[in-house]
Structures are given as structure tokens and as C-alpha cells.
Amino acid sequence: MSPNDKDLVWLHGEVRTPPFSQEARLEAGYLLRQLQQGVRLAMPQSRPMPTIGRRCHELRINDEKCTWRIVYRVDTDAIVILEIFDKKTNATPKHIIDTCKERIRRYDSESC
């Protein structure tokens, strides 16, 4: 890890096999590493999530039997992991959005 890389701050979840397949875990690790190095990912790997907040996005990891989502926020000094879940529908469930907003609120209030 380079001194210029951003830290990963895990507020929830982890990427491990199982439940991720080994291939999906490696892809998630690769994409998170790119984010740490300042690479701006776009579709199809990542999409913005303005309904959650500014600078919030979701990584899209296709696995054998599901599609994983890693919701994250890009801060100046860190990539903040808000949630990891397997997505089964086109829309992000409301409880996921609400949970992520609450985690951001708590994280920001504790960081000040």
C-alpha cells in the first residue's frame, strides 16, 4: 500500500469466501484497491447512489448465483464501506438506503 492510498473504513460487512465465491471476492478486492488508489470507477463496475448521499456509490460484483453490492462513500482520506448485500431486484431496498444514511450520519458525527 502506498502512503498516498486511502484507507478502507469498514462500517459494516466483510468480503469473504463464503458467501462470496473466490472469484467474486478477488474482484471485490481488486475494485476496492483501485478506489484506494484514487481510480474513479464507472458503470458497469460502479454507479452513483445520490439517494444515499453525496459521493456515495455501489460496486457491482457478479457472482455465480447472485449480484453483490458494496455501498461506499469516497472521502478525501478514506473509502467508507457502508453496506454489503446481495441484490435480488432492480431497486435498492429502502431499509438498505435508510441504514446507509444512518451509518453516514453516525460516522460523520463521530469523526468531527
BELDAGI-V872334 format. One line per field, one symbol per residue. ss: DSSP state (2 for helix, 1 for strand, 0 for the rest). phi: phi as a letter, one per 30 degrees, with the letter a starting at -180 (. if undefined). psi: psi as a letter, one per 20 degrees, with the letter a starting at -180 (. if undefined). A space follows every 10 residues. Layout:
ss: ???
phi: ???
psi: ???
This chain:
ss: 0000001111 0000000000 0222222222 2222220000 0000011100 0000011111 1100001111 1111000111 1111111000 0002222222 2222222222 20
phi: .ddddddccc daiacbcddd dddddddedd dddddedjdc dbecdbbdbd dcldicbbdc cdcebacdbc dbbccdcacc dcabacccbd ddeedddddd ddddeddddd dd
psi: pqhiqqqpoo hqrqorpriq rgghgggggg ghggghjjpo qaqihqqqmh hgrqjqrpqo oprgiroqpo prporhiqoo ohqprppirh qpqhhggggg gghgggghhh i.
